[in-house]
Amino acid sequence: MNTPTQLALFDLDNTLLPFDSDHLWADFLARTGRAGDPVQARARNDELLRRYNEGTLSAQEAADVMLGLLQLGTPEELVHWQHDYMQEVILPGIRPVAQELIARHKNQGALCAIVTSTNAFVTQPIAQALGFEHLIATVPERDAHGRYTGRMQGTPAFQAGKVLRVRAWLQGLGLRLEDFAESWFYSDSMNDLPLLEVVTQPVATNPSPALRELALHRGWQVLDLFADIKS
């Protein structure tokens, strides 16, 4: 097999999806009564998203809440909840324009991967639905009985951790980031600045106001993938 000369990396939430899958997973559990008092659970979830968008949320704080949600059910229950979440929330939200963007890079022979801070339990079926073979996500720890512990395993795919995880993934494939003549990273968030700064083609995708301003200042491409969606 020929070594690819192009690398295309994609953030997931608010980039390939027109929403935050982590936030909506927590909301799904809250409104279906699986996360305690629905009103209080949704308020906590909204506060977490606000702090993430502000860039004031640490990976550990996010994990304490989001990975803690995986302790609410047995592995068997979680599989059923995950299926319902995919059917009710995720699959209806996948947009053809995002699928076309992914297909364009694949058709050019690029090595493609999702790189997301959202944990792998939530994002693995989403990556599969979008046709990705490779997913770099925060890994939730499991105990010897297969139950989630509420802790992270290894380096979270968050902020500078995304760069470390991408380099480790490529190393496992016998590659380096510098081996690619062209590399893209699509993201909406200033949290992803470390990875945006190490690729050859950073693309501010559905960007936050802060990232849009920075991208315009630096001459980066700005892509409004979901411009048709009214807020």
N, C-alpha and C positions, 0 to 999 in steps of 0.2 A: 504494500500500500504506500502511495506517495505521501510524503510528509506535507501537511497543509502549510501554506504560506500566509493564510489569513486566520485571524482569531476574532470571533464575535461573542462578546460577553453581554449579558442582559441582567439588569436588576429586574425584579418581578413586580413588586407592589407599586402601583401608580405609574408603572413604566410599561410592562407588557399587559398588565391588568389595569382597568380604570378605577381601581380601589385598592385598599390595603387588605390582603388576605388574612394577615395575622389579626388585625383589628376586627374583621368580620367573623373570623372563627371564634374569637372571644365573645363577640356580640351574639353569635348563633348559640353558644353555650349558655349565655346569660338569659336570652329571651325565651329559651326552651326550658328554663328552670334547672339547668344542670350545674350552675355556678353560684348557687346560693340565691340571695335576694336579687331578683332581676334588676331592680332600679339601682341598687348599690353597685352591682357588678358592672352594669353598663356605664355608670358614672366613673368607676375606676378605670375602665377600658378607655373611655374618652380622654381622661386625664393623661393616661399613658401615651396615647397617640399625639396629644398636644405637645407633650414634652419631647417626643421623638422628632416631631416636625420642627421644634425649636432648636434641636441639637443639644438638649440638656439631659438626655436620658442615656445612662450608661448601659453597656451590654449586660452587666450583672443585674441591674434593676429590671431590665426587660425580661431577662431569663427568669428571675424570681417569680414574675407574674405569669408570663406566657408558658413557660415550661411547667409551672405549677398546675396549670390547667390540665395537663396530661395525667395528673394524679387523681383526677376526679372520677375516672372510670377504669374498669379492668381493660386489659388489651383487647378483649373481644368486644366490649361495649364501645371502645374508642373507634374500632374499625367500622361499626355500624353508624356512629355519629359522623365519622369522616365521610362515609358514603352519602349520607343525607346532606351534609354540608356541600359536597361537590355537586350533587344534583340540584339543590335548591339555590345555591349562591354562586358557585364558581363557573360551572359550565354555561349558564345563561349570560355570564359577564364576559366571556371570551369574545373578542372582537376580530372580525376578518382582517382588519388593517394590521393588527398585531401579528396574526398568522402570516400575512403577506410579507411583513418585514423579516420574520424568522426564515421564511422560505427563500427569500432573496439571498440571504447570506449562505444558507445551505446549498443553494443552486450554484453559488460561486465557489463551492468547495471549502468553505470556512469551517474550522473547528468551533462548535457553538456550545455555550453553557449558560445556565442561569446561575447568577451569583447573588444570593439573598440572605439577609440577616434572619428572616423568618425561618423557624425550625423545620427540619426535614420531614417531620411527621405531617405537618400541614402542607408542605410544598412538593413532596415527592409525587403525589397523584396529579398535582397541577402541572408539574414539569412533564409528566407522561402525557397528559391531555394536550399539551402544547407541542409534543413531538420531540422533546429533548432527551438525549441519551445521558447528558452530563448535568448534574446538579451539585452546586457548591452551596451548602446551607449550614446554619447552626445545627449541631448534632445534639439531640437530647439523650442524656444518659439513661440506660436501663439496667435494672438489677438482674441477678441470676435467674429470676423467675419471669423476666420479660416485662416487668412493670417499670414505668417511668419514675425516676427518682426526683424530678424537678430540678435537676442540675444539668449543666452543660458538659459535653464531652469534648475536650480539646479546645482549640481556638475558635471563638465565635466568628462568623462571617459578617463582621460589623466594623465599619470605618476602616482603620488600617489593617484590621484582621482580614478583610477581603483580599488585600494584596498578598498577605502571607498565605492564605488558603489557595488563591489562584496559583501562586508560584509552586506550592507543594503539590497541587493537582497536576500541573504541567510536568513537574519533575517526575511524578509517577508514570507519566506517559513518555518519559525520555526527552522532554522538551523544555525550553525556557521561553519566557515572554519575549526576550530579545531575538529569538529565532524567527519571529513572524515579521514579514515585510510590512504588514498592515494589521493593526489590532483595534477593535472597536469596543467601547463600553457605553451602554445606554443606561441612563439613570435620571431620576427626577429629583434627587436629594443631595443637599450639601454634605450629608453624612458619608456620601460616596466619593467625596473629593479625592481621597488618597488613590483610589483605583482609576478615577478619571484622569488623574495627572500622570499615570504611567503608561497609558495606551497611546497609540499614535493618532487615533481618531475618537476623542471624547465627544459624546453626543448628549446634550442636555435634553431629556425626553419628558414632555409634560412637566417642565421644571417648576420647582418652587420659585417664588419671586427672587429669593437670594441667589439661587443657582442660575436663574435666567439672567440676572444682572451680571453675574460673574462670567457666564458663558459669552454674553455679548461683548464684555470688556476684553476677554481673551481671544475672541474670534472663533469660538467653538461653534459647531453646528447646534442649532436649536430645532427640535422636532416636536411639534404638537400633534401627537398621534391620535388623541381623542378630542380634537378641536370641536367636533360635532356635539359633544356631550355638554349640556347646559348645567351649570352649577345651581 
